[in-house]
């Protein structure tokens, strides 16, 4: 059974099997629980979004055409690692971390409706 609560830092989180899950995306997420008989667990937005800090793009020319390369800085909104806590972030954030944080994951396989909207995820993933 999972429970939604507010942590001392003010972030909303869910506890599942004694572990804390904090959603640092900009939307509520649903994931299929491996414990509660396959029930869907809704993990609400925490109140903070982990984002990639972007710098102005690097632009060069090739055969007269502009070639733009995105330039990334650090990541804002990602709390420090806390034992027993997992942070759910966007796929771009988890990829930029490049497995440097084992406590940070993104949604893995997603089940979608006919319109392409995500209904729920079946697992979490780390970097591609």
Backbone as JSON, one array per atom type, in Angstrom:
{
  "sequence": "XXXXXXXXXXXXXXXXXXXXXXXXXXXXXXXXXXXXXXXXXXXXXXXXXXXXXXXXXXXXXXXXXXXXXXXXXXXXXXXXXXXXXXXXXXXXXXXXXXXXXXXXXXXXXXXXXXXXXXXXXXXXXXXX",
  "N": [[0.85, -1.19, 0.0], [0.5, 2.25, -0.74], [1.31, 5.6, 0.29], [0.61, 9.04, 0.21], [2.48, 11.85, 1.13], [3.76, 14.88, 2.72], [7.05, 15.86, 2.63], [9.68, 16.9, 4.99], [11.05, 18.91, 3.59], [9.07, 20.05, 2.15], [8.3, 18.88, -0.24], [5.98, 16.89, -2.05], [5.46, 13.4, -1.78], [5.49, 9.8, -2.35], [5.18, 6.86, -0.46], [6.24, 3.63, -0.91], [6.44, 0.32, -0.16], [8.18, 0.93, 1.94], [9.96, 2.67, 0.79], [10.73, 5.93, -0.46], [9.27, 7.85, -3.04], [9.75, 10.48, -5.2], [8.27, 12.73, -7.35], [9.62, 14.6, -9.76], [8.77, 15.7, -12.13], [6.74, 17.63, -14.47], [4.13, 16.81, -14.27], [1.51, 14.7, -12.91], [2.15, 11.23, -12.36], [1.48, 7.82, -13.29], [2.02, 4.5, -12.31], [2.38, 1.02, -12.74], [2.03, -1.07, -10.04], [4.29, -3.43, -8.72], [3.69, -4.71, -6.43], [1.1, -4.28, -5.16], [-0.88, -6.11, -6.18], [-0.87, -5.46, -8.86], [-2.0, -2.95, -9.0], [-2.58, 0.48, -10.0], [-0.39, 3.03, -9.17], [-0.59, 6.35, -8.28], [1.57, 8.99, -8.57], [1.94, 12.04, -7.33], [2.76, 15.36, -8.59], [5.64, 16.8, -7.18], [5.97, 19.44, -6.49], [8.23, 20.66, -7.22], [10.2, 20.94, -10.15], [12.62, 19.15, -11.86], [14.98, 20.47, -14.0], [16.8, 20.98, -17.06], [19.41, 23.23, -17.38], [19.7, 25.44, -19.94], [21.92, 26.83, -22.31], [22.61, 29.58, -24.56], [22.23, 28.55, -27.97], [24.83, 26.92, -29.87], [25.93, 28.03, -32.88], [26.81, 27.26, -36.13], [28.01, 27.28, -39.53], [27.32, 25.33, -42.42], [27.93, 24.63, -45.67], [26.6, 26.97, -46.16], [24.27, 26.69, -44.71], [22.66, 27.16, -41.55], [23.79, 25.43, -38.69], [22.68, 24.18, -35.78], [23.54, 23.59, -32.45], [22.47, 22.33, -29.46], [23.33, 23.56, -26.26], [24.03, 22.5, -23.1], [23.74, 23.25, -19.64], [23.94, 22.84, -16.2], [21.81, 20.94, -13.97], [18.83, 22.0, -12.59], [16.77, 22.08, -9.65], [17.0, 19.5, -8.68], [17.1, 17.61, -5.88], [19.56, 16.83, -3.32], [21.03, 13.57, -2.92], [19.26, 11.19, -0.97], [19.14, 8.64, 1.38], [17.07, 5.84, 0.71], [15.31, 7.17, -0.94], [13.9, 7.8, -4.12], [14.12, 9.67, -7.06], [11.99, 10.8, -9.6], [12.4, 11.89, -12.83], [12.45, 13.8, -15.94], [13.05, 12.16, -19.13], [15.14, 13.43, -20.55], [16.58, 14.71, -18.51], [17.46, 12.49, -16.95], [19.07, 11.23, -18.83], [21.08, 13.17, -19.26], [22.32, 13.1, -16.8], [23.69, 10.73, -17.01], [23.91, 8.2, -15.64], [25.17, 8.97, -13.25], [23.89, 9.29, -10.89], [22.37, 7.04, -8.89], [19.93, 7.18, -7.7], [18.13, 8.46, -9.28], [15.63, 8.35, -11.71], [13.72, 7.79, -14.75], [10.48, 7.54, -16.36], [9.9, 4.31, -17.68], [8.93, 1.84, -19.85], [5.94, 2.73, -21.43], [2.41, 2.67, -21.4], [0.09, 3.55, -23.78], [-2.8, 5.47, -24.9], [-5.11, 5.44, -27.73], [-4.73, 7.97, -28.8], [-2.14, 8.53, -28.26], [-1.48, 9.48, -25.76], [0.05, 9.05, -22.57], [-1.01, 6.5, -20.48], [-0.17, 4.95, -18.29], [2.9, 3.86, -16.72], [5.04, 0.98, -16.84], [7.41, 0.44, -15.67], [10.49, 1.84, -14.33], [13.36, 3.65, -15.58], [16.89, 4.05, -16.05], [19.59, 5.91, -17.48], [19.6, 5.9, -21.1]],
  "CA": [[0.0, 0.0, 0.0], [1.28, 3.47, -0.8], [0.75, 6.73, 1.01], [1.13, 10.34, -0.2], [2.76, 12.71, 2.28], [4.67, 16.01, 2.48], [8.34, 15.69, 3.32], [10.1, 18.1, 5.72], [11.48, 19.95, 2.66], [7.88, 20.56, 1.49], [7.98, 18.14, -1.45], [5.04, 15.77, -1.95], [6.09, 12.12, -2.13], [4.75, 8.58, -2.1], [5.96, 5.78, 0.14], [5.86, 2.31, -1.42], [7.32, -0.72, 0.36], [9.17, 1.55, 2.79], [10.82, 3.55, 0.01], [10.11, 7.2, -0.83], [9.35, 8.19, -4.46], [9.45, 11.89, -5.39], [8.05, 13.03, -8.76], [10.15, 15.91, -10.11], [8.32, 16.08, -13.48], [5.72, 18.67, -14.43], [2.79, 16.2, -14.32], [1.33, 13.49, -12.1], [2.44, 10.01, -13.12], [0.9, 6.57, -12.81], [2.88, 3.36, -12.6], [1.84, -0.26, -12.33], [2.75, -1.55, -8.87], [4.62, -4.86, -8.69], [3.33, -5.23, -5.11], [-0.32, -4.19, -4.8], [-1.73, -6.87, -7.1], [-0.92, -4.81, -10.16], [-2.74, -1.68, -8.93], [-1.88, 1.67, -10.47], [-0.02, 4.0, -8.13], [-0.44, 7.7, -8.79], [2.61, 9.75, -7.86], [1.65, 13.43, -7.68], [3.88, 16.29, -8.73], [6.19, 17.1, -5.86], [6.01, 20.88, -6.25], [9.48, 21.11, -7.84], [10.5, 20.26, -11.4], [14.04, 19.1, -12.22], [15.11, 20.95, -15.37], [18.14, 21.18, -17.61], [19.73, 24.62, -17.66], [20.18, 25.54, -21.32], [22.67, 28.02, -22.68], [22.31, 29.92, -25.95], [22.74, 27.5, -28.86], [26.05, 27.1, -30.63], [25.52, 28.04, -34.28], [27.88, 27.3, -37.13], [27.48, 27.17, -40.9], [27.83, 24.26, -43.28], [27.41, 24.86, -47.02], [25.71, 28.11, -46.08], [23.13, 26.43, -43.84], [22.98, 27.19, -40.12], [23.76, 24.18, -37.94], [22.5, 24.56, -34.38], [23.83, 22.54, -31.47], [22.04, 22.74, -28.13], [24.38, 23.55, -25.26], [23.39, 22.32, -21.8], [24.49, 23.55, -18.43], [23.66, 21.87, -15.15], [20.42, 20.57, -13.72], [18.27, 22.7, -11.44], [15.59, 21.46, -9.05], [17.26, 18.12, -8.28], [17.63, 17.58, -4.51], [20.68, 15.93, -3.02], [20.68, 12.16, -2.68], [18.8, 10.84, 0.38], [18.94, 7.19, 1.48], [15.68, 5.38, 0.69], [14.49, 8.04, -1.79], [14.13, 7.76, -5.56], [13.57, 10.84, -7.73], [11.55, 10.56, -10.97], [12.64, 13.1, -13.62], [12.22, 13.6, -17.38], [14.05, 11.37, -19.83], [16.3, 14.26, -20.88], [17.38, 14.91, -17.29], [18.13, 11.24, -16.57], [20.13, 10.98, -19.81], [22.17, 14.11, -19.01], [23.04, 12.63, -15.61], [24.56, 9.66, -17.48], [24.1, 7.2, -14.57], [25.99, 9.47, -12.14], [23.07, 9.23, -9.68], [21.56, 5.81, -8.91], [18.63, 7.49, -7.1], [17.34, 9.26, -10.23], [15.09, 7.53, -12.79], [12.64, 8.33, -15.58], [9.54, 6.49, -16.7], [10.38, 3.37, -18.68], [7.91, 1.46, -20.83], [4.69, 3.43, -21.18], [1.21, 2.21, -22.1], [-0.56, 4.75, -24.29], [-4.11, 5.3, -25.51], [-5.11, 5.61, -29.18], [-4.27, 9.31, -29.15], [-0.72, 8.66, -27.93], [-1.28, 9.95, -24.39], [0.49, 8.01, -21.64], [-1.98, 6.1, -19.45], [0.65, 4.59, -17.13], [4.18, 3.22, -17.02], [5.18, -0.35, -16.22], [8.69, 0.39, -14.97], [11.35, 3.02, -14.38], [14.62, 3.39, -16.26], [17.98, 5.01, -15.9], [20.03, 6.44, -18.76], [19.55, 5.02, -22.27]],
  "C": [[0.89, 1.24, 0.0], [0.53, 4.61, -0.13], [1.4, 8.01, 0.5], [1.34, 11.17, 1.06], [3.64, 13.87, 1.86], [5.91, 15.8, 3.31], [8.7, 16.96, 4.07], [10.56, 19.24, 4.8], [10.31, 20.51, 1.86], [7.48, 19.82, 0.23], [6.97, 17.04, -1.16], [5.75, 14.51, -2.42], [5.13, 10.98, -1.85], [5.7, 7.59, -1.44], [5.39, 4.47, -0.36], [6.89, 1.32, -0.9], [8.48, -0.12, 1.17], [10.13, 2.49, 2.09], [10.05, 4.8, -0.41], [10.33, 7.45, -2.33], [8.88, 9.63, -4.62], [9.39, 12.17, -6.89], [8.5, 14.46, -9.05], [9.85, 16.29, -11.57], [7.23, 17.14, -13.34], [4.3, 18.11, -14.54], [2.72, 15.02, -13.36], [1.65, 12.28, -12.96], [1.75, 8.82, -12.47], [1.83, 5.45, -13.23], [2.24, 2.11, -12.03], [2.67, -0.8, -11.17], [3.06, -3.04, -8.98], [4.15, -5.51, -7.39], [1.83, -5.33, -4.88], [-1.23, -4.9, -5.79], [-1.87, -6.21, -8.46], [-1.73, -3.52, -10.17], [-1.9, -0.55, -9.51], [-1.62, 2.6, -9.3], [0.1, 5.35, -8.81], [0.56, 8.43, -7.91], [2.43, 11.21, -8.26], [2.93, 14.23, -7.9], [4.35, 16.68, -7.34], [6.09, 18.58, -5.49], [7.28, 21.49, -6.8], [9.69, 20.3, -9.11], [12.01, 20.31, -11.64], [14.16, 19.47, -13.7], [16.58, 21.07, -15.77], [18.31, 22.67, -17.87], [20.34, 24.69, -19.06], [20.87, 26.88, -21.54], [22.28, 28.38, -24.11], [22.94, 28.88, -26.88], [24.04, 27.92, -29.56], [25.66, 26.98, -32.1], [26.76, 28.13, -35.17], [27.24, 27.17, -38.5], [28.14, 26.0, -41.61], [27.14, 24.41, -44.63], [26.37, 25.99, -47.02], [24.5, 27.93, -45.17], [23.54, 26.56, -42.38], [22.83, 25.8, -39.51], [23.75, 24.57, -36.47], [22.78, 23.36, -33.5], [23.38, 23.07, -30.11], [23.2, 22.59, -27.15], [23.69, 23.51, -23.89], [24.32, 22.7, -20.68], [24.23, 22.46, -17.42], [22.18, 21.54, -15.08], [19.96, 21.32, -12.48], [17.06, 21.92, -10.92], [15.79, 20.02, -8.62], [17.86, 18.12, -6.87], [18.83, 16.65, -4.39], [20.16, 14.53, -2.75], [20.33, 11.95, -1.21], [18.57, 9.33, 0.4], [17.45, 6.86, 1.48], [14.75, 6.22, -0.17], [14.9, 7.9, -3.24], [13.42, 8.97, -6.16], [13.22, 10.48, -9.17], [11.66, 11.89, -11.72], [12.29, 12.8, -15.09], [13.33, 12.73, -17.97], [15.29, 12.16, -20.17], [17.19, 14.47, -19.66], [18.14, 13.64, -16.93], [19.26, 10.92, -17.56], [21.33, 11.9, -19.59], [22.98, 13.69, -17.79], [23.98, 11.47, -15.93], [24.93, 8.67, -16.38], [24.99, 7.66, -13.42], [25.22, 9.46, -10.82], [22.17, 8.01, -9.76], [20.17, 6.03, -8.32], [17.71, 8.25, -8.04], [16.94, 8.38, -11.41], [14.08, 8.34, -13.6], [11.64, 7.2, -15.8], [10.14, 5.61, -17.79], [9.3, 3.1, -19.7], [6.58, 2.09, -20.44], [3.56, 2.83, -22.02], [0.43, 3.45, -22.48], [-1.95, 4.44, -24.84], [-4.0, 5.52, -27.02], [-4.62, 6.96, -29.65], [-2.8, 9.55, -28.82], [-0.44, 9.19, -26.54], [-0.87, 8.79, -23.5], [-0.6, 7.75, -20.61], [-1.24, 5.75, -18.16], [1.96, 3.99, -17.63], [4.22, 1.86, -16.32], [6.48, -0.49, -15.46], [9.38, 1.75, -15.02], [12.61, 2.65, -15.14], [15.65, 4.42, -15.84], [18.38, 5.46, -17.29], [19.91, 5.42, -19.89], [20.91, 4.44, -22.55]]
}
